[in-house]
């Protein structure tokens, strides 16, 4: 029983870490896209 609980804990930690990486990656992509758009707006003016 105890061994099972430890594996669940490890799985949830791994899942949380993966989720955090996905969120950080998505935020980085969105930030880069916004910077490009701002650059294009500045160039247009």
C-alpha angles and dihedrals in degrees: 000000000000092000090054092052091052092053090050089052091050091048093050092048091049090048092050091049092050091048091050091051091050091050093047091047093049091047090050092051092048091047092051091048091050091050091052091050091049089050091051091049091051091049091050092055 
